[in-house]
Amino acid sequence: MRPSRRTPPGKGPRRRVPGGRTPLSARRRRQGYLFCLPGLAFLALFLAYPLFYNAWTSVHDVNLSGLLGGDEPFNGLANHRAVLSDPEFWHSVRLSVVFTLGSLFFQFTIGFALALLFVRPFPLNGLLRSLLLVAWLLPPVVSGTLFRWLLDADSGAYDALLRSAGLGSLSHDWLTDPHTSLGGVVFANVWVGMPFNMLLLLVGLHTIDPELYEAAAIDGANAWQRFRRITLPLMRPVSVTVLLLGLIYTFKVFDIVFVMTGGGPIDATRVLSLYVYEVFFTFFRFGQGAAAGLLLLVVPLLVGVFYVRRLRREQAEEGAT
């Protein structure tokens, strides 16, 4: 007797719908497209169109007089060459790199330390955690204004604290000194971004099985060995995600720097986002500003592509296991 062959699901002959009506699966697919239309329209209007218009502006000679008169001749890559040959552009790139790396290092380190603290239950744990999140929830303009007052030499709280502690010699005008102004801005940005790092890392720490630490302690591992051999390896995926998201956000920070220093003193804090702003709205060189804006998108775009590919690879590895 010959074994019967079963037709795999979805491979059999399609049934004809009486009356020539559309099959249910096709109708559901079309309805799905209709539900996506508002979101797609929003992305096209507020994301795709500004991006394409910025790219179009970057290859045309657009200035204030040409914009009013409608004369916007095509000039190819002249705007990009002008931006790349500008020493002020590379100065802003260096400041952005220093600002980003300094902010990421302290945000991640302090956030990790606080996550290790709050992962253990103790009195007022939830209250203290909620208070720390206020720094992240405040608008960046408010945070920048607050730190501009705190770091002021005449009425700032930090210098007043130093003077009251008998350390008046350490009193300093942090934001008007070119040697310390960038550090003051990094300090403010660390305060803003640190709760975000703490929150994500705390979620990652809660996913680690406590039995691993108990077994390691029974085997004689001390606290540092448990942290180095268990916590760090298991937190690597979460840590990479936190650092990549922080890099994307921090590299394009504008509001805190603009409110605190405006790019000064003597261009000591004019990061790349402020350079683009000044080219646009101070010198009205819209073509060069658009070219600089596209270059500003390069780093977040590359990091975003790397992040998405990493997520897909992790999902494929989890599916394989």
FIFIKOL-745908 format. One line per 3 residues: number of its first residue (from 1); their letters; for each residue z, x, y of N, C-alpha, C. Coordinates in pm, whole numbers, plus 50000, padded with zeros to 5 digits. Last residue first. Layout:
// residues N
NUM = A = Z,X,Y,Z,X,Y,Z,X,Y | ...
// end
This chain:
// residues 321
321 = TAG = 51783,51894,52934,51907,51903,52855,51955,51765,52807 | 51572,51801,53080,51542,51872,52956,51664,51884,52867 | 51697,51688,53301,51625,51600,53210,51594,51667,53077
318 = EEA = 51799,51920,53418,51892,51820,53367,51825,51724,53271 | 51554,52042,53485,51643,52108,53390,51746,52010,53333 | 51457,51856,53671,51381,51881,53547,51470,51949,53443
315 = QER = 51651,51877,53868,51636,51750,53800,51559,51767,53669 | 51603,52143,53947,51733,52107,53888,51724,51974,53813 | 51344,52114,54049,51367,52202,53935,51500,52170,53867
312 = RLR = 51391,51940,54263,51305,51897,54152,51326,51984,54029 | 51554,52103,54422,51606,51978,54368,51523,51929,54250 | 51370,52308,54484,51491,52339,54407,51551,52213,54346
309 = RVY = 51184,52168,54634,51142,52228,54508,51263,52262,54421 | 51347,52102,54855,51290,51995,54771,51248,52051,54635 | 51404,52361,54955,51513,52272,54912,51460,52162,54819
306 = FVG = 51152,52458,55026,51231,52528,54924,51341,52438,54868 | 51092,52273,55227,51007,52280,55107,51083,52349,54994 | 51298,52337,55412,51291,52204,55352,51206,52202,55226
303 = VLL = 51229,52599,55481,51357,52575,55413,51356,52438,55345 | 50985,52547,55607,50989,52631,55487,51118,52610,55409 | 51080,52383,55819,50983,52332,55723,50984,52414,55594
300 = PVV = 51258,52548,55965,51309,52428,55895,51212,52373,55791 | 51051,52748,56040,51168,52781,55958,51227,52657,55891 | 50859,52595,56193,50821,52674,56075,50941,52698,55984
297 = LLL = 50924,52471,56427,50930,52391,56305,50906,52472,56179 | 50872,52658,56620,51012,52623,56596,51028,52544,56466 | 50599,52648,56626,50661,52766,56566,50808,52742,56538
294 = LGA = 50575,52406,56760,50527,52416,56623,50587,52538,56553 | 50682,52484,57008,50748,52381,56929,50704,52382,56784 | 50490,52665,57095,50624,52715,57062,50702,52613,56980
291 = AAG = 50283,52478,57136,50266,52586,57038,50401,52644,56998 | 50398,52323,57338,50366,52260,57209,50347,52365,57101 | 50415,52517,57539,50536,52455,57487,50513,52388,57352
288 = QGF = 50146,52567,57585,50228,52673,57527,50360,52617,57472 | 50079,52311,57689,50009,52366,57573,50090,52475,57506 | 50248,52281,57910,50265,52193,57795,50194,52246,57671
285 = RFF = 50408,52422,58126,50298,52474,58044,50305,52400,57910 | 50616,52371,58308,50511,52270,58286,50387,52329,58219 | 50842,52516,58353,50716,52578,58395,50596,52486,58374
282 = TFF = 51029,52320,58274,51054,52404,58391,50925,52463,58445 | 50947,52183,58051,50996,52105,58163,51037,52188,58285 | 50829,52373,57859,50780,52237,57882,50818,52186,58021
279 = VEY = 50980,52605,57878,50834,52614,57890,50775,52477,57921 | 51236,52498,57831,51202,52556,57961,51052,52567,57981 | 51214,52410,57562,51247,52316,57668,51206,52371,57805
276 = VYL = 51169,52653,57429,51067,52547,57426,51090,52448,57538 | 51416,52775,57486,51291,52836,57531,51179,52732,57534 | 51590,52610,57350,51595,52612,57496,51471,52678,57555
273 = SLV = 51516,52675,57087,51501,52536,57133,51506,52529,57286 | 51587,52946,57073,51447,52907,57068,51426,52764,57117 | 51844,53018,57320,51792,53014,57185,51651,52952,57189
270 = RTA = 51985,53176,57548,51862,53095,57547,51799,53104,57408 | 52209,53320,57607,52222,53214,57506,52096,53126,57500 | 52137,53500,57800,52214,53551,57687,52230,53447,57576
267 = DIP = 52000,53467,58040,51930,53436,57914,52005,53485,57791 | 52204,53507,58227,52096,53606,58213,52030,53590,58076 | 52451,53314,58053,52405,53383,58175,52301,53492,58140
264 = GGG = 52211,53045,57988,52262,53164,58056,52387,53217,57990 | 52157,52808,57860,52076,52925,57826,52123,53053,57890 | 52350,52627,57934,52216,52609,57987,52123,52726,57958
261 = TMV = 52611,52632,57836,52564,52746,57916,52429,52723,57982 | 52680,52371,57735,52780,52474,57759,52732,52583,57855 | 52448,52215,57713,52563,52163,57788,52658,52276,57825
258 = FVI = 52282,52378,57555,52237,52335,57688,52355,52288,57772 | 52428,52405,57321,52397,52524,57400,52360,52484,57542 | 52436,52136,57232,52560,52210,57259,52535,52330,57349
255 = DFV = 52156,52068,57209,52246,51998,57301,52371,52077,57334 | 52020,52224,57012,51984,52230,57154,52097,52182,57244 | 51943,52359,56699,52046,52307,56788,52006,52328,56934
252 = KFT = 51779,52447,56496,51717,52369,56603,51819,52310,56699 | 51940,52580,56318,51831,52655,56380,51770,52580,56497 | 52115,52386,56216,52163,52481,56315,52050,52552,56387
249 = YIL = 51968,52232,56025,52027,52170,56143,52057,52272,56252 | 51883,52420,55835,51785,52330,55898,51842,52272,56026 | 52130,52537,55764,52026,52618,55827,51924,52530,55899
246 = GLL = 52262,52320,55644,52315,52380,55766,52212,52464,55839 | 52098,52286,55419,52107,52179,55519,52162,52232,55651 | 52151,52535,55295,52015,52499,55336,52015,52388,55440
243 = LVT = 52428,52520,55249,52374,52626,55335,52233,52592,55383 | 52444,52299,55075,52514,52297,55203,52456,52402,55298 | 52291,52394,54856,52250,52274,54929,52315,52269,55068
240 = VSV = 52447,52611,54775,52309,52633,54821,52260,52514,54901 | 52680,52476,54698,52685,52573,54808,52544,52598,54863 | 52595,52325,54479,52642,52256,54599,52640,52350,54719
237 = PRM = 52527,52537,54297,52427,52439,54344,52468,52366,54471 | 52787,52680,54282,52666,52741,54337,52561,52639,54379 | 53014,52594,54165,52987,52543,54299,52858,52598,54357
234 = LPL = 53031,52731,53929,53005,52588,53922,52974,52526,54058 | 53084,52998,54025,52960,52965,53951,52929,52816,53948 | 53337,52950,54173,53214,52998,54237,53088,52968,54155
231 = TIR = 53520,52855,53970,53485,52778,54090,53352,52822,54149 | 53519,53056,53758,53497,52912,53734,53444,52843,53860 | 53551,53319,53841,53481,53294,53716,53448,53147,53693
228 = RFR = 53688,53310,54085,53566,53389,54074,53485,53352,53950 | 53909,53144,54036,53818,53113,54145,53684,53184,54126 | 54030,53278,53822,53982,53140,53802,53883,53101,53912
225 = QWA = 54091,53517,53950,53996,53518,53840,53943,53378,53812 | 54279,53427,54139,54154,53487,54185,54049,53487,54074 | 54487,53332,53969,54417,53240,54061,54284,53297,54106
222 = NAG = 54445,53479,53635,54518,53448,53758,54433,53363,53850 | 54433,53404,53291,54358,53429,53414,54442,53391,53536 | 54550,53350,53042,54607,53456,53123,54531,53487,53251
219 = DIA = 54477,53133,52895,54425,53263,52851,54472,53379,52937 | 54587,52935,53052,54649,52963,52922,54603,53099,52869 | 54403,52938,53261,54541,52979,53287,54614,53011,53157
216 = AAE = 54177,52839,53128,54176,52976,53181,54317,53026,53209 | 54263,52579,53072,54232,52670,52962,54232,52815,53008 | 54293,52483,53332,54409,52488,53244,54384,52584,53128
213 = YLE = 54033,52497,53430,54136,52580,53493,54259,52591,53401 | 53916,52308,53259,53866,52446,53261,53969,52540,53321 | 54038,52071,53320,54073,52135,53194,54022,52278,53186
210 = PDI = 53924,51973,53553,54050,52049,53564,54089,52120,53435 | 53581,52003,53608,53680,51953,53513,53809,52035,53525 | 53444,51940,53922,53482,52043,53824,53595,51989,53737
207 = THL = 53409,51753,54118,53330,51736,53997,53364,51839,53889 | 53555,51828,54337,53609,51719,54256,53530,51698,54128 | 53388,52018,54454,53508,52064,54384,53568,51955,54295
204 = GVL = 53195,51852,54576,53159,51939,54465,53278,51987,54386 | 53352,51735,54776,53292,51650,54673,53253,51734,54551 | 53402,51966,54923,53514,51895,54859,53464,51802,54751
201 = LLL = 53151,52025,55023,53211,52116,54926,53330,52051,54854 | 53118,51809,55200,53028,51825,55086,53086,51917,54980 | 53338,51856,55378,53323,51729,55308,53234,51743,55185
198 = MNF = 53298,52113,55482,53417,52084,55405,53400,51959,55321 | 53057,52078,55624,53062,52169,55510,53182,52138,55421 | 53155,51898,55817,53044,51859,55730,53041,51947,55605
195 = PMG = 53351,52050,55953,53390,51934,55871,53281,51887,55777 | 53183,52256,56081,53275,52288,55972,53320,52167,55892 | 53032,52183,56305,52972,52176,56172,53065,52201,56056
192 = VWV = 53207,52210,56527,53134,52085,56504,53087,52075,56360 | 53303,52468,56511,53400,52358,56513,53331,52225,56482 | 53063,52606,56533,53140,52614,56408,53239,52499,56400
189 = NAF = 52999,52553,56797,52914,52496,56692,52982,52503,56555 | 53198,52699,56931,53191,52553,56945,53109,52491,56833 | 53130,52959,56847,53263,52904,56821,53262,52752,56829
186 = VVG = 52876,52988,56957,52891,52986,56811,53025,52925,56772 | 52952,52995,57226,52869,52884,57179,52877,52874,57026 | 53100,53233,57230,53164,53107,57266,53085,52987,57216
183 = GLS = 52900,53418,57160,53013,53397,57070,53086,53268,57101 | 52743,53402,57390,52688,53355,57263,52798,53333,57161 | 52924,53513,57579,52879,53373,57591,52822,53321,57460
180 = THP = 52989,53779,57574,53073,53686,57498,53024,53543,57499 | 52811,53919,57731,52851,53979,57605,52931,53882,57517 | 52774,53780,57970,52662,53787,57874,52703,53842,57738
177 = DTL = 53017,53559,58081,52996,53699,58046,52882,53707,57943 | 53062,53294,58101,52982,53356,58208,52961,53505,58186 | 53223,53218,57891,53088,53162,57897,53003,53221,58010
174 = WDH = 53475,53343,57920,53395,53364,57800,53250,53322,57817 | 53654,53513,58111,53560,53404,58134,53452,53412,58028 | 53981,53583,57981,53842,53622,58002,53759,53497,58029
171 = SLS = 54285,53741,57901,54216,53629,57964,54076,53670,58006 | 54423,53957,57817,54312,53913,57730,54238,53794,57788 | 54625,53976,57997,54521,54079,58002,54401,54043,57915
168 = GLG = 54806,53778,57929,54712,53751,58036,54602,53855,58048 | 54992,53728,57730,54871,53805,57698,54764,53780,57804 | 55208,53562,57747,55223,53698,57796,55107,53787,57765
165 = ASR = 55158,53304,57681,55212,53387,57574,55231,53532,57617 | 55038,53208,57909,55174,53161,57880,55240,53242,57769 | 54788,53333,57882,54877,53372,57992,55021,53328,57965
162 = LLA = 54686,53201,57656,54708,53346,57654,54804,53391,57763 | 54674,52940,57755,54761,52969,57641,54789,53119,57631 | 54482,52972,57953,54617,52932,57992,54717,52959,57880
159 = DYA = 54263,53032,57792,54317,53136,57881,54456,53101,57930 | 54241,52781,57664,54263,52903,57587,54319,53015,57674 | 54193,52590,57864,54317,52583,57786,54344,52713,57711
156 = GSD = 54071,52677,58192,54055,52661,58049,54186,52667,57974 | 54050,52714,58462,54131,52601,58416,54122,52579,58266 | 53921,52970,58482,54018,52923,58581,54108,52814,58526
153 = ADL = 53747,53014,58264,53843,53118,58302,53951,53065,58395 | 53682,52785,57995,53671,52819,58137,53781,52917,58176 | 53701,52692,57740,53672,52834,57756,53656,52875,57902
150 = LWR = 53745,52417,57774,53844,52497,57704,53826,52646,57730 | 53506,52331,57899,53633,52326,57972,53738,52416,57907 | 53329,52374,57694,53303,52437,57823,53429,52436,57909
147 = FLT = 53432,52210,57500,53449,52355,57485,53414,52430,57613 | 53361,51957,57609,53501,51989,57577,53521,52140,57569 | 53082,51973,57618,53159,51959,57743,53305,51997,57722
144 = GSV = 53028,51985,57342,52991,52094,57431,53067,52091,57562 | 53125,51734,57259,53186,51857,57207,53153,51976,57296 | 52949,51566,57398,53092,51559,57425,53162,51686,57377
141 = VPP = 52710,51642,57279,52726,51659,57423,52874,51655,57461 | 52743,51567,57010,52741,51710,57046,52757,51735,57196 | 52981,51303,56953,52848,51346,56997,52849,51492,57040
138 = LLW = 53206,51327,56672,53184,51325,56817,53040,51363,56850 | 53213,51377,56400,53170,51245,56445,53145,51238,56595 | 53314,51630,56371,53177,51606,56327,53124,51473,56381
135 = AVL = 53574,51598,56465,53487,51699,56527,53342,51677,56491 | 53678,51412,56288,53651,51370,56426,53557,51469,56495 | 53746,51530,56052,53612,51470,56061,53578,51424,56201
132 = LLS = 54012,51595,56085,53912,51702,56091,53771,51647,56105 | 54129,51346,56047,54134,51407,56180,54032,51519,56193 | 54086,51312,55771,54022,51221,55867,54021,51280,56008
129 = RLL = 54253,51512,55670,54109,51517,55645,54033,51429,55743 | 54501,51418,55750,54450,51544,55806,54300,51558,55785 | 54510,51182,55593,54516,51175,55739,54460,51302,55802
126 = GNL = 54502,51273,55327,54395,51189,55379,54392,51184,55531 | 54746,51425,55319,54616,51485,55287,54502,51403,55350 | 55011,51355,55350,54923,51347,55467,54788,51412,55443
123 = PFP = 55125,51560,55079,55149,51455,55178,55058,51468,55299 | 54863,51651,54845,54986,51682,54918,55006,51574,55023 | 54639,51750,54589,54713,51642,54656,54840,51693,54723
120 = RVF = 54368,51970,54646,54500,51952,54586,54576,51840,54660 | 54155,51977,54808,54129,51930,54673,54260,51909,54597 | 54226,52089,55050,54236,51944,55039,54206,51892,54899
117 = LLA = 54180,52367,55002,54313,52315,55039,54325,52166,55010 | 53913,52384,54945,54008,52429,54843,54149,52380,54873 | 53822,52296,55194,53796,52215,55075,53889,52254,54961
114 = LAF = 53900,52509,55356,53963,52379,55375,53940,52287,55257 | 53729,52708,55250,53875,52726,55246,53948,52592,55263 | 53479,52595,55312,53516,52617,55172,53668,52632,55159
111 = GIT = 53492,52598,55594,53479,52471,55523,53518,52483,55376 | 53502,52873,55643,53618,52790,55678,53612,52656,55606 | 53245,52940,55533,53369,53006,55489,53491,52920,55518
108 = FQF = 53063,52773,55672,53074,52766,55527,53205,52825,55478 | 53107,52844,55941,53116,52705,55897,53139,52696,55747 | 53062,53121,55935,53196,53072,55964,53212,52926,55923
105 = FLS = 52785,53129,55858,52888,53207,55789,53027,53148,55811 | 52652,52959,56039,52655,52927,55897,52767,53001,55825 | 52690,53096,56286,52744,52961,56266,52756,52928,56118
102 = GLT = 52555,53338,56234,52697,53337,56268,52760,53201,56245 | 52294,53243,56184,52367,53314,56079,52518,53316,56107 | 52234,53117,56433,52230,53043,56308,52313,53111,56200
99 = FVV = 52261,53325,56624,52338,53200,56638,52345,53125,56506 | 52072,53507,56526,52213,53545,56535,52301,53420,56542 | 51839,53349,56549,51877,53403,56418,52026,53439,56419
96 = SLR = 51835,53297,56823,51845,53186,56729,51890,53234,56591 | 51801,53556,56925,51924,53482,56954,51944,53365,56858 | 51543,53607,56826,51656,53690,56783,51788,53619,56809
93 = VSH = 51399,53410,56967,51402,53409,56820,51520,53490,56768 | 51433,53494,57230,51492,53367,57187,51499,53357,57036 | 51283,53730,57216,51425,53736,57252,51496,53608,57209
90 = WFE = 51036,53623,57164,51100,53700,57058,51248,53722,57088 | 50994,53500,57416,50991,53422,57292,51065,53496,57181 | 50995,53710,57593,51104,53613,57601,51110,53525,57475
87 = PDS = 50754,53843,57541,50881,53904,57497,50998,53807,57501 | 50471,53685,57419,50573,53674,57522,50703,53739,57474 | 50289,53669,57219,50289,53793,57298,50393,53793,57409
84 = LVA = 50324,53414,57121,50361,53526,57035,50361,53659,57108 | 50222,53264,57337,50363,53253,57300,50406,53374,57218 | 49953,53341,57338,50035,53363,57458,50184,53357,57425
81 = RHN = 49872,53256,57086,49871,53400,57116,49957,53430,57238 | 49899,52981,57122,49980,53048,57022,49986,53199,57048 | 49705,52938,57322,49846,52908,57349,49938,52979,57250
78 = ALG = 49470,53010,57187,49513,53088,57303,49661,53063,57335 | 49340,52895,56977,49472,52952,56951,49525,53033,57069 | 49156,52664,57164,49180,52726,57035,49325,52771,57018
75 = NFP = 49120,52520,57395,49127,52666,57407,49166,52734,57276 | 48973,52240,57549,49012,52302,57423,49012,52454,57440 | 49099,52102,57857,48997,52171,57776,49057,52233,57651
72 = EDG = 49179,51846,58009,49254,51918,57907,49157,51989,57814 | 49203,51654,58273,49125,51772,58234,49208,51856,58138 | 49349,51448,58381,49275,51421,58259,49189,51537,58213
69 = GLL = 49515,51483,58596,49373,51464,58622,49291,51436,58500 | 49764,51516,58482,49744,51406,58577,49597,51377,58601 | 49714,51737,58319,49765,51615,58258,49745,51495,58351
66 = GSL = 49636,51931,58501,49539,51881,58405,49582,51752,58340 | 49881,51966,58636,49763,51918,58709,49658,51862,58615 | 50046,52055,58422,50079,51935,58498,49958,51880,58572
63 = NVD = 49838,52145,58136,49943,52171,58234,49963,52046,58318 | 49682,52242,57853,49743,52126,57915,49852,52174,58009 | 49441,52339,57674,49503,52392,57795,49556,52275,57876
60 = HVS = 49503,52294,57325,49436,52257,57449,49512,52316,57567 | 49650,52324,57101,49519,52390,57101,49437,52347,57222 | 49880,52176,57135,49895,52321,57121,49762,52394,57120
57 = TWA = 49800,51911,57132,49831,51973,57261,49837,52124,57251 | 49778,51872,56855,49658,51862,56939,49682,51931,57074 | 50047,51897,56781,49950,51993,56729,49822,51991,56811
54 = NYF = 50145,51673,56917,50194,51806,56954,50098,51915,56904 | 50012,51476,56777,49982,51494,56918,50031,51629,56968 | 50130,51507,56526,49987,51534,56541,49949,51553,56688
51 = LPY = 50394,51436,56596,50365,51566,56537,50218,51602,56553 | 50375,51173,56698,50420,51283,56785,50386,51421,56729 | 50269,51049,56449,50192,51054,56573,50242,51162,56669
48 = ALF = 50478,51086,56256,50345,51144,56235,50268,51155,56367 | 50705,50962,56390,50709,51095,56329,50570,51156,56321 | 50670,50710,56496,50772,50795,56557,50780,50935,56496
45 = LAL = 50453,50593,56356,50464,50580,56501,50557,50684,56561 | 50489,50653,56085,50364,50688,56150,50377,50689,56302 | 50745,50550,56038,50721,50694,56023,50593,50737,56094
42 = FAL = 50691,50275,56085,50791,50346,56166,50767,50497,56159 | 50505,50224,55883,50466,50209,56023,50562,50282,56115 | 50665,50267,55658,50551,50354,55682,50503,50345,55827
39 = GPL = 50848,50054,55691,50893,50192,55693,50781,50290,55720 | 50670,49832,55673,50751,49857,55794,50801,50000,55803 | 50550,49874,55405,50472,49883,55529,50558,49903,55654
36 = CFL = 50699,49827,55180,50699,49963,55235,50630,49973,55370 | 50642,49564,55117,50778,49595,55161,50785,49735,55223 | 50377,49601,55033,50404,49523,55153,50544,49550,55207
33 = YGQ = 50415,49746,54798,50345,49808,54910,50372,49734,55040 | 50542,49546,54647,50613,49670,54681,50549,49742,54798 | 50334,49366,54618,50450,49327,54698,50533,49449,54738
30 = RRR = 50173,49518,54450,50126,49486,54585,50242,49442,54675 | 50336,49518,54224,50300,49645,54289,50252,49620,54431 | 50345,49250,54159,50468,49317,54201,50438,49449,54271
27 = RAS = 50078,49215,54087,50132,49143,54203,50261,49206,54253 | 50065,49377,53862,49984,49411,53978,50035,49340,54103 | 50242,49238,53690,50271,49376,53729,50191,49417,53853
24 = LPT = 50113,48990,53653,50241,48995,53724,50272,49137,53772 | 49755,48976,53720,49873,48997,53635,49998,49018,53718 | 49593,48717,53907,49632,48858,53900,49753,48874,53810
21 = RGG = 49392,48467,53737,49500,48508,53826,49534,48655,53805 | 49198,48340,53585,49159,48454,53667,49266,48501,53761 | 49280,48141,53416,49246,48102,53552,49211,48218,53642
18 = PVR = 49509,48337,53224,49424,48219,53242,49401,48187,53389 | 49477,48678,53191,49557,48574,53253,49468,48452,53274 | 49439,48855,52893,49374,48793,53007,49463,48681,53061
15 = RRP = 49620,49137,52795,49598,48994,52787,49532,48944,52913 | 49496,49443,52673,49553,49366,52783,49520,49219,52767 | 49582,49589,52362,49483,49523,52449,49550,49436,52553
12 = GKG = 49841,49843,52383,49765,49738,52319,49665,49676,52413 | 50007,50017,52508,49877,50067,52465,49790,49961,52402 | 50261,49924,52565,50172,49946,52679,50034,49993,52641
9 = PPT = 50403,50082,52284,50418,49988,52396,50325,50023,52510 | 50172,50152,52014,50275,50193,52111,50285,50094,52225 | 50135,49960,51728,50075,49995,51857,50184,50034,51955
6 = RRS = 50189,50081,51406,50238,50004,51520,50172,50053,51648 | 50030,50050,51105,50040,50127,51228,50085,50036,51342 | 50158,50024,50777,50103,49960,50897,50127,50046,51019
3 = PRM = 50059,50214,50494,50159,50180,50598,50092,50120,50720 | 49904,50068,50211,49890,50152,50329,49992,50112,50435 | 50000,50085,49880,50000,50000,50000,50000,50087,50123
// end
